[in-house]
Amino acid sequence: MISVLGQPAATVVATAAFTGMRKGELRGFLWENYNQGAIWVSQSVWESVIDEPKTRKSKSPVSVIGPLANLLGRHREAKGNRQTGFVFGTRKGTALNLSNLAKRYIRPRL
């Protein structure tokens, strides 16, 4: 599936698959919360509301396996080696709408 998708869809799908993060947590994923081989979930984005993750357990660090680390590294390079902001963000700096990404790009490709 990942090999059929372009970017950023492939990295979004891989991050969801390899971490088990919820859609809101993926949307709220910040570069500053990704380091030392783990993702620290600090926020969730639902519609345009930024809030804390759904549960206390959701705030636990999520390990990043090698293949995902490679994808995230390439994604970061493609975005100009950003150190802050949304990992899956728009040009305007807002969180990417994953429902639109799925509807307009992922589903037609698969």
C-alpha positions as CSV (number, residue, x, y, z in Angstrom):
1,M,0.0,0.0,0.0
2,I,2.7,2.5,0.9
3,S,4.6,1.9,-2.3
4,V,1.5,2.8,-4.4
5,L,1.0,6.1,-2.6
6,G,2.9,9.3,-3.1
7,Q,3.8,11.7,-0.4
8,P,2.6,12.8,2.1
9,A,-0.1,10.0,1.9
10,A,2.5,7.1,2.2
11,T,4.0,8.6,5.4
12,V,0.5,9.3,6.9
13,V,-0.6,5.7,6.3
14,A,2.7,4.3,7.6
15,T,2.6,6.4,10.7
16,A,-1.0,5.3,11.4
17,A,-0.2,1.7,10.7
18,F,3.1,1.5,12.6
19,T,2.1,3.5,15.7
20,G,-1.7,3.0,16.2
21,M,-2.2,6.7,16.6
22,R,-5.8,8.0,16.2
23,K,-6.6,10.3,13.4
24,G,-6.8,13.3,15.7
25,E,-3.4,12.4,17.1
26,L,-1.9,12.1,13.6
27,R,-3.3,15.5,12.7
28,G,-1.8,17.0,15.9
29,F,1.6,15.3,15.5
30,L,4.3,18.0,15.9
31,W,8.0,17.8,14.7
32,E,9.1,18.9,18.2
33,N,7.5,15.8,19.6
34,Y,9.5,13.4,17.5
35,N,12.9,12.6,18.7
36,Q,15.1,9.8,20.1
37,G,13.2,7.2,18.2
38,A,9.8,8.0,19.7
39,I,6.8,10.2,19.2
40,W,5.4,12.0,22.3
41,V,1.7,12.5,21.7
42,S,0.9,15.9,23.2
43,Q,-2.2,17.0,21.3
44,S,-5.1,16.0,19.1
45,V,-6.7,18.0,16.3
46,W,-10.4,17.4,15.6
47,E,-11.9,19.6,13.0
48,S,-10.2,22.9,13.9
49,V,-10.0,22.3,17.7
50,I,-6.7,21.5,19.2
51,D,-7.0,19.6,22.5
52,E,-5.3,17.1,24.7
53,P,-5.2,13.4,23.6
54,K,-8.3,11.3,24.3
55,T,-6.8,9.3,27.2
56,R,-3.9,9.5,29.6
57,K,-2.4,6.4,28.1
58,S,-2.4,8.2,24.7
59,K,0.2,10.6,26.1
60,S,2.7,7.7,26.4
61,P,5.7,7.8,24.0
62,V,5.2,5.7,20.9
63,S,8.2,3.8,19.6
64,V,9.2,4.4,16.0
65,I,10.5,1.5,14.0
66,G,13.3,1.8,11.4
67,P,11.1,1.8,8.2
68,L,8.9,4.5,9.7
69,A,11.9,6.6,10.9
70,N,13.2,6.5,7.3
71,L,9.9,7.7,5.9
72,L,9.6,10.5,8.5
73,G,13.2,11.5,7.7
74,R,12.5,11.8,4.0
75,H,9.2,13.6,4.7
76,R,11.1,16.1,6.9
77,E,13.7,16.7,4.2
78,A,10.9,17.3,1.6
79,K,9.4,19.9,4.0
80,G,12.7,21.8,4.3
81,N,14.0,20.0,7.4
82,R,11.4,21.7,9.7
83,Q,12.0,21.3,13.4
84,T,8.6,22.7,14.6
85,G,5.0,22.7,13.5
86,F,2.7,20.0,12.2
87,V,4.4,16.9,10.7
88,F,1.4,16.6,8.4
89,G,0.6,20.2,7.8
90,T,-0.6,22.4,5.0
91,R,1.3,25.2,3.3
92,K,-0.6,27.6,5.6
93,G,0.7,25.9,8.7
94,T,-2.5,24.2,9.7
95,A,-3.1,20.5,10.3
96,L,-3.7,18.5,7.1
97,N,-7.3,17.3,6.7
98,L,-6.8,13.5,6.7
99,S,-10.4,12.8,5.6
100,N,-9.9,14.9,2.5
101,L,-6.5,13.2,1.9
102,A,-8.2,9.8,2.1
103,K,-11.2,10.8,-0.1
104,R,-9.3,12.7,-2.8
105,Y,-6.0,10.8,-3.0
106,I,-5.7,7.5,-1.0
107,R,-8.9,5.8,-1.9
108,P,-8.6,6.5,-5.7
109,R,-5.0,5.2,-5.7
110,L,-5.9,2.0,-3.9
